[in-house]
Amino acid sequence: MNEFEIEGLKIGDNHPPVVVAEIGINHNGSIEEAKKIAKLAINSGADIIKHQTHVVEDEMSFEAKSVIPGNADISIYEIMKDCALSEEDELELMNYVKQEGGIFISTPFSRAAAVRLESFDVPAYKIGSGECNNYPLLKHIAEYGKPIILSTGMNTIDSVRKSVQILENADVPYALLHTTNIYPTPHKLVRLDAMNVLKEAFPNAVVGLSDHTTSNHTCFGAVALGASILERHFTDSMTREGPDISCSMDPLALSELVEGSRNIYSAKGDNKGPVNEEAPTIAFAFASVVCIKEIKKGEPLSMDNIWVKRPGGGDYSADDFESLIGKKAACDIQPGYQIKKSEIE
């Protein structure tokens, strides 16, 4: 089974799904708000707190000033310029998360951002879907030799394959997250079975879901299909303003995601058959062959004088019923009681 660790947190098929709370840019550039949101995420049970590291001048060309995302009314350049934390503030955020007992990782959107995070000695990297096919940046980050969680939205299997080759050449542990980059994402466009496509195409990968819908439903479905990582945006309040708030979860939704995903993981199992704990129920729920009309010695058993009734545990189960038809009674048999082997010739 595929698995790896981030600061002792085991991630893979044989472990409960890891819940990543992405505070992203929901703090709107305020370190105090970022710390407040991070603290709430930790208290709500998130396994990993994920940030976004934006060094705008290294991340975007000036053309970005005229590109307006579908979930905003100002350019992506302006959004990130307004929301980016300074290096000093981001280091403070990371240290705060660690102080509060959380695991901090971030998504570097540029080479300068990656260099910053490596100077912080982050334990792992998250790569967004937009950078999945940014092979020069991905190769640069992979050379740090740390685990990488890679979102694969907007990419084909062929383009993801090039990314995976970079990661495997660098010999770094990695996970692939199926993603749909629409904010928020309609359920019909989530396509959960794409996780199975990723598993089949990349058998060495840990697989999960980065979800941008407005509820936990698709994450729960993903766990049933084998997701090892669940990532959703997180905010302290759904009334907060920001481009990612509509697809974020609040503390209640996060705590429900943590509890629900672990319950579903625990419920998965991998076999069909009775479990030992069902024995008391089997004892009364199953049926045994019963005499329903007095049978004289030497008389053949028939549909008229035997049938099946609860409870189980008799000498003859319901499965034995047809094989008893035509056999002769070794003695007189009274109605209302289970047929015993000693009563049959």
C-alpha positions in Angstrom: 0.0 0.0 0.0 1.2 3.5 -0.8 1.8 5.8 2.2 4.1 8.5 3.5 4.4 10.8 6.5 4.4 14.5 7.2 5.7 15.3 10.6 4.7 11.8 11.9 1.2 12.0 10.4 0.7 8.9 8.3 -1.0 9.3 5.0 -2.2 6.5 2.8 -4.6 3.6 2.1 -4.2 2.0 5.5 -4.8 5.2 7.5 -7.9 7.4 8.2 -8.2 10.2 5.6 -6.2 13.3 6.4 -8.2 16.5 6.5 -6.5 19.6 5.1 -8.0 22.9 6.0 -6.9 25.5 3.5 -7.0 29.0 5.0 -5.6 30.1 1.7 -6.2 33.8 1.2 -9.4 33.9 3.4 -7.5 36.1 5.8 -7.4 38.9 3.2 -3.8 39.8 4.0 -4.1 40.1 7.8 -1.8 38.1 9.9 -4.1 38.4 12.9 -7.0 37.1 10.9 -4.8 34.3 9.6 -3.9 33.2 13.0 -7.5 33.4 14.2 -8.7 31.2 11.3 -5.8 28.8 11.8 -6.5 28.4 15.5 -10.2 27.6 14.7 -9.2 25.0 12.1 -6.9 23.3 14.6 -9.5 23.3 17.3 -12.0 21.9 14.8 -9.8 18.8 14.2 -7.9 19.6 10.9 -4.9 17.5 10.5 -3.0 20.0 8.3 -3.3 23.8 8.0 -2.5 24.9 4.5 -1.6 28.4 3.4 -0.9 30.0 0.0 2.4 31.7 -0.5 2.3 34.6 -3.0 5.3 36.6 -4.0 3.3 38.5 -6.7 6.1 40.1 -8.6 7.7 36.6 -9.1 4.4 34.9 -9.6 2.8 36.9 -12.4 3.6 39.0 -15.4 1.9 42.3 -15.9 -0.7 40.7 -18.2 -2.3 39.3 -15.0 -3.5 42.7 -14.2 -6.1 42.3 -16.9 -7.2 38.7 -16.0 -10.3 38.6 -13.8 -11.2 35.2 -12.2 -14.7 33.9 -12.5 -15.3 34.3 -8.8 -14.1 37.9 -8.5 -14.6 41.4 -10.0 -10.9 42.6 -9.8 -7.8 41.1 -11.5 -6.0 38.1 -10.1 -2.9 40.4 -9.7 -4.8 42.8 -7.5 -6.4 39.9 -5.5 -3.1 38.3 -4.7 -1.3 41.6 -4.0 -4.0 42.5 -1.5 -4.1 39.1 0.2 -0.4 38.0 0.2 1.3 37.9 3.6 4.8 39.3 3.9 7.6 36.9 4.6 7.8 38.0 8.2 4.0 37.5 8.6 4.0 34.1 7.0 6.8 32.9 9.2 4.9 34.1 12.2 1.8 32.2 11.0 3.8 29.0 10.5 5.3 29.3 14.0 1.9 30.0 15.5 0.4 26.9 13.9 3.2 24.8 15.2 2.8 26.3 18.6 -0.8 25.4 18.6 -0.1 21.8 17.8 -0.9 21.9 14.1 1.1 21.0 10.9 1.7 23.9 8.5 2.2 23.5 4.8 1.7 25.9 2.0 1.4 26.2 -1.8 4.2 28.2 -3.4 3.0 29.9 -6.6 6.4 30.9 -7.8 10.1 30.1 -7.4 10.6 32.9 -4.9 7.7 31.5 -2.8 9.3 28.1 -2.9 12.6 29.5 -1.8 10.8 31.3 1.1 9.1 28.2 2.3 12.2 26.1 2.1 14.0 28.7 4.2 11.2 28.1 6.8 11.9 24.4 6.6 8.3 23.4 5.9 7.8 19.7 6.1 6.0 19.3 2.8 4.6 21.2 -0.2 1.2 21.5 -1.7 1.1 22.2 -5.4 -2.1 23.8 -6.8 -3.8 22.6 -10.0 -2.6 25.7 -11.9 1.0 24.6 -11.2 0.5 20.9 -12.0 1.8 21.5 -15.5 4.3 24.2 -14.5 7.1 21.7 -14.9 10.0 24.0 -14.3 8.5 25.1 -10.9 7.5 21.6 -10.0 11.0 20.3 -10.7 12.5 23.1 -8.6 10.3 22.2 -5.6 10.8 18.4 -6.1 14.6 19.0 -5.7 14.0 19.9 -2.1 13.3 16.2 -1.5 10.1 16.7 0.6 6.7 15.1 0.3 4.5 16.8 -2.3 0.7 16.9 -2.5 -0.3 17.7 -6.1 -3.7 18.9 -7.2 -4.5 17.8 -10.7 -7.6 20.0 -11.7 -7.8 21.3 -15.3 -5.1 18.7 -16.4 -5.3 15.5 -18.4 -3.8 12.2 -17.5 -1.0 12.9 -20.0 -0.1 16.2 -18.5 -0.3 14.7 -15.0 2.0 11.9 -16.2 4.8 14.4 -16.9 4.4 15.8 -13.4 4.5 12.4 -11.8 7.6 11.6 -13.8 9.3 14.6 -12.3 8.3 13.6 -8.8 9.4 10.0 -9.3 12.7 11.0 -10.8 13.3 13.1 -7.6 12.3 10.2 -5.5 9.9 12.2 -3.3 6.7 10.8 -1.7 3.7 12.3 -3.4 -0.1 12.3 -3.5 -2.4 13.3 -6.3 -5.7 15.1 -5.6 -8.5 15.1 -8.1 -9.9 18.6 -8.3 -12.4 20.7 -10.3 -11.4 24.3 -10.3 -14.7 26.0 -10.3 -15.6 28.2 -7.3 -18.0 26.8 -6.2 -18.2 23.5 -8.1 -21.6 22.1 -9.1 -21.8 18.5 -7.9 -22.4 17.1 -11.4 -18.9 18.4 -12.4 -17.0 16.8 -9.4 -16.6 13.4 -11.1 -15.4 11.4 -8.1 -14.6 8.4 -10.2 -11.7 10.3 -11.6 -9.9 9.3 -8.4 -10.0 5.7 -9.6 -8.6 6.8 -13.0 -5.7 8.4 -11.2 -5.2 5.3 -9.1 -5.1 3.1 -12.2 -2.8 5.4 -14.1 -0.4 6.1 -11.2 -0.3 3.0 -9.0 2.5 4.5 -6.8 0.4 7.5 -5.8 -1.6 8.3 -2.7 -4.9 9.7 -4.0 -7.4 12.1 -2.6 -9.8 15.0 -3.3 -9.5 18.7 -3.2 -13.1 19.8 -3.1 -14.6 23.2 -4.1 -18.3 22.3 -3.6 -20.4 23.9 -0.9 -20.8 20.9 1.4 -19.0 17.9 2.8 -21.1 15.4 0.7 -18.5 14.9 -2.1 -15.7 14.4 0.4 -17.7 11.7 2.2 -18.3 10.0 -1.1 -14.6 10.3 -1.9 -13.7 8.5 1.4 -16.0 5.6 0.4 -14.0 5.4 -2.9 -10.7 5.3 -1.1 -9.5 9.0 -0.8 -6.6 9.3 1.6 -6.6 13.1 1.7 -9.5 15.6 1.8 -8.9 19.3 1.2 -11.4 22.1 1.5 -11.0 25.8 2.0 -11.7 27.0 5.5 -13.0 30.2 7.1 -14.0 31.4 10.5 -17.4 32.7 9.1 -19.3 32.2 5.9 -20.2 35.9 6.1 -16.6 36.9 5.6 -15.8 38.5 2.2 -13.4 36.9 -0.3 -13.3 35.0 -3.6 -13.0 31.6 -1.9 -15.6 32.0 0.8 -18.4 30.4 -1.2 -16.6 27.1 -1.3 -15.2 27.2 2.2 -16.3 25.4 5.3 -16.7 26.9 8.7 -15.7 25.4 12.0 -18.9 23.3 12.3 -18.6 21.9 8.8 -14.9 21.1 9.4 -15.6 19.2 12.6 -18.4 17.3 10.8 -16.0 16.5 8.0 -13.4 15.2 10.4 -15.9 13.0 12.3 -17.8 11.9 9.2 -14.8 11.0 7.1 -13.3 8.9 9.9 -16.6 7.1 10.5 -16.9 6.3 6.8 -13.3 5.1 6.7 -14.0 2.9 9.7 -17.1 1.5 8.0 -15.5 0.6 4.7 -14.3 -2.9 5.3 -13.4 -5.3 2.6 -15.3 -8.6 2.9 -18.8 -9.9 2.8 -19.8 -12.4 5.4 -21.0 -12.6 9.0 -18.9 -11.0 11.8 -18.5 -12.5 15.2 -20.5 -9.8 16.8 -23.6 -10.8 14.8 -23.8 -14.2 16.7 -26.5 -13.0 19.1 -28.7 -11.8 16.2 -28.0 -15.0 14.2 -29.3 -17.0 17.1 -32.8 -15.6 16.9 -33.0 -14.3 13.3 -32.1 -17.5 11.4 -34.5 -20.4 10.9 -34.4 -24.1 11.7 -36.5 -27.0 10.4 -39.5 -27.6 12.6 -42.3 -30.2 12.9 -45.6 -28.5 12.2 -47.9 -31.6 12.3 -47.5 -34.8 14.3 -45.3 -37.3 12.5 -45.6 -41.0 13.2 -42.6 -43.3 13.2 -41.9 -44.4 9.7 -43.9 -41.6 8.1 -42.1 -39.6 5.5 -41.3 -35.9 6.0 -43.2 -33.6 3.7 -44.3 -30.1 3.1 -47.4 -30.8 5.1 -45.6 -31.8 8.3 -42.3 -29.8 8.4 -41.4 -26.1 7.8 -38.8 -23.5 8.8 -39.2 -21.2 11.8 -37.1 -19.1 14.0 -34.8 -19.4 16.0 -31.7 -20.8 14.4 -29.4 -23.2 16.1 -31.4 -26.4 15.4 -29.9 -29.6 14.0 -31.3 -28.7 10.6 -31.1 -25.2 9.2 -33.3 -23.7 6.5 -30.7 -24.7 4.0 -31.3 -28.3 4.9 -35.1 -28.2 4.4 -35.4 -29.6 0.9 -32.9 -32.4 1.6 -35.2 -33.7 4.4 -38.3 -34.0 2.2 -39.0 -37.8 1.8 -36.9 -39.0 4.7 -38.6 -41.1 7.3 -39.1 -40.4 10.9 -37.2 -42.7 13.3 -39.8 -42.1 16.0 -42.9 -40.2 16.7 -42.2 -36.4 16.4 -44.4 -33.8 18.2 -45.3 -30.5 16.4 -43.9 -27.2 17.5 -40.3 -28.3 18.1 -37.1 -28.3 15.9 -36.4 -31.6 14.1 -33.5 -33.4 15.7 -31.0 -35.7 13.8 -31.9 -38.5 16.2 -35.5 -38.3 15.0 -34.6 -39.1 11.3 -33.8 -42.5 9.9 
